[in-house]
Amino acid sequence: MTSRHGPKYTDIYHVRRNIMLAQKELIKLAKKYHVATNDLSKAELIRKLQLSEGNFDCYARAAKGVCDQPACLWREDCLHESAECV
């Protein structure tokens, strides 16, 4: 869904995988899922969201670009972030 102000996120699982989420959007998702933000970095915030979903908190930790979570919502952005950290 989109509005004239950009994407409207009605559920975390409906966010398209190819969208690299901005910090403001992540904070909105965190509030929706009752995840404390407390001045966390983008990677730390996504890891908390991953844990709240019952997943591994592995965002931006893909060693050598290898990720065994093909269905992960954060995968594309994660692999990009992991490559930048090397």
C-alpha positions in Angstrom: 0.0 0.0 0.0 1.2 3.5 -0.7 -0.1 6.9 0.1 1.0 10.2 -1.3 3.5 10.4 1.6 5.1 7.0 0.7 4.6 3.4 1.9 2.0 2.6 4.5 3.1 -0.3 6.7 0.1 -2.2 8.0 2.1 -5.2 9.1 5.9 -5.9 9.3 5.5 -8.9 6.9 3.9 -6.7 4.2 7.0 -4.5 3.9 8.5 -5.3 0.5 12.0 -6.9 0.9 13.7 -4.6 -1.6 13.0 -1.5 0.4 15.9 -0.3 2.6 14.1 1.0 5.6 14.9 4.4 6.9 15.5 5.0 10.6 12.1 6.8 11.1 10.3 3.8 9.5 12.1 1.4 11.8 11.2 3.4 14.8 7.5 3.3 13.7 7.7 -0.5 13.4 9.5 -0.8 16.8 6.7 1.2 18.5 4.0 -0.9 16.8 5.7 -4.1 18.0 6.5 -2.7 21.5 10.3 -2.8 21.0 12.3 -0.1 22.9 14.5 2.0 20.7 16.6 3.8 23.3 19.0 5.5 20.8 19.9 2.2 19.1 21.7 2.1 15.8 19.8 0.8 12.8 21.4 -2.6 13.1 20.7 -2.9 16.8 17.1 -1.9 16.3 16.6 -4.4 13.5 18.1 -7.1 15.6 15.7 -6.3 18.4 12.8 -6.5 15.9 14.2 -9.9 14.7 14.1 -11.2 18.2 10.6 -9.9 18.8 9.6 -11.9 15.7 11.2 -15.1 17.1 14.1 -15.1 14.7 17.8 -14.9 15.0 19.2 -11.5 15.7 21.8 -11.7 12.9 21.2 -8.5 11.0 24.5 -7.2 9.3 26.4 -10.2 10.6 26.6 -12.2 7.5 30.1 -13.6 7.3 31.6 -13.3 3.8 28.1 -12.5 2.4 26.7 -15.9 3.4 23.2 -16.0 4.8 21.1 -19.1 5.5 17.9 -17.2 6.0 16.4 -16.7 2.4 13.0 -15.7 3.7 14.2 -13.0 6.1 12.5 -9.7 5.7 15.8 -7.8 6.2 18.0 -10.0 4.0 18.8 -7.7 1.2 19.6 -4.7 3.4 21.5 -7.0 5.8 23.8 -8.4 3.1 24.4 -4.8 1.9 25.3 -3.7 5.5 27.4 -6.8 6.1 29.5 -6.1 3.0 30.1 -2.5 4.1 31.4 -3.7 7.5 34.1 -5.9 6.0 
